[in-house]
Amino acid sequence: MTVRHGRLVWVRRLSFAAVLVVAAITPGGRPSWGLAAQCQTTWCGSVGTVRWIRSLPGSWVVQNGMTGTSPVQGQAYAALGSGVAAVGLGTTVAAYTARTGQPLWTTTLTGFGAGAAVISVRAWPGVVTVGVALPTATGTGGAGPVRDEVVLRASTGRVLRVYPAAQFGGAVAASGSRTVIVGQRSVTSYANRTGRVVWSRATGPVTQPWQVDGHHLYVTVPAGGHAGGAAVAALRRIDLNTGAEREVRPRRRAFTGTLSLAFGGVVLFADAGAVRAYSETSGRLLWHYPGALPDAVDAAAGRLYLLSGNTLLEVDPGTGHTLAHVAGAAAASSSGLYAVRGGDVLGIDHGALGKAWGYGVAAQQVLWTSRPLPWPHYFVDLSGIGGSAPPGQDAVLLAVCGQVGAQPAGNAPPRCIKPELALLNR
């Protein structure tokens, strides 16, 4: 995945958040304001209900705006899936039971040298994978890798294996037995018990953009074999289970734009002019939408979301037909848009009385809000895997601050004396 495009999408998301806020406060329909107390049982079904809150390791501060409760140094990363919620900060990873919040383990990663830091956390059946940025280009694969991927047993936090990975690659599929890693020059499936290579597919001398849809990985093939070329001549379609690979080529000489998303049988390429959807199997151009960017997927409803100016578009991935939209004039706001599930757009209000909320695209109104969660912060993973609200999960992870310290002299943000991890129903 290209970081430049990822950052552009997030800028567009945050600027569009104002549209949702304007729509949320506009009269015309009574919202269902599901303000809820913290869940007192092992499971609460009401959307917007805080299921549990637990202490977070590490040193945190509170800041206004998007950053909210954030680490003193670096960034924190989180993942939710397969019954586990995990958070990584610095070289420490902590895991909790997703249902009750019971702490499972805290693991400090060793052997990476000063300056190494967690840059990705992903939860899979039986394992948690953690991307670690290395202080020097040495890694476990010798000279070159700038990232290692650590595989931890989900139940205990014990390190099973460490594999070399590309800077913006890492684990794209994993289980207790195997892990598939996007490396700098190949995609490789490893056996976690022995570390042996199950299968490996070369991807070229330079790391290429990639996307995952279901059990297939799509990796770009540059036109003319030039690694630095912008044009994409083909896609490698790699089966994550077997390693079987075939090339998917467009009808014309190259795909138009940058590989941005894969979902629902289509791969999306975007540039400044339009977003274009190609068939994942034939490479045929299915549809295009001028002046738009891919924004999010709704795995529950099988829908794509595009941003076009200040409008959020819900489209059918196979046809490109617009099914719904939210439009409005941009206005200054501290809120942010983060994910969509079942037609419910997840947003956040910041500050000491911050709340998470869901905006129904079909209903065109706020459907639920959480109770106040002080200085809330969403965890974001630019790879599109993991983060606060992974596809298919009915819960959301937030960092919040239960108690703020005294305001220090100058402009430094105050310390969070009681950093916490909150999980609420979505």
Secondary structure, DSSP 8 states (H G I E B T S, - for coil): --HHHHHHHHHHHHHHHHHHHHHHHSSSS-----------SS---STT-EEEEEE--S-EEE-SGGG-EEESSS-EEEEEETTEEEEEETTEEEEEETTT--EEEEEE--SS-TT-EEEEEEEETTEEEEEEE-SSS--TTSSS--EEEEEEETTT--EEEEEEE-TT-EEEEE-SSEEEEE-SSEEEEEETTT--EEEEEE--SS---EEEETTEEEEEEEGGG-TT-S-EEEEEEEETTT--EEEE--SSSSBSSEEEEEETTEEEEE-SSEEEEEETTT--EEEEEET-EEEEEETTTTEEEEEETTEEEEE-TTT--EEEEEE------S-EEEEEETTEEEEE--STT--EEEEETTTTEEEEE-S--SS-EE---TTSSSSSS-TT-SEEEEEEES-B----STT---EESSEEEEEEE-
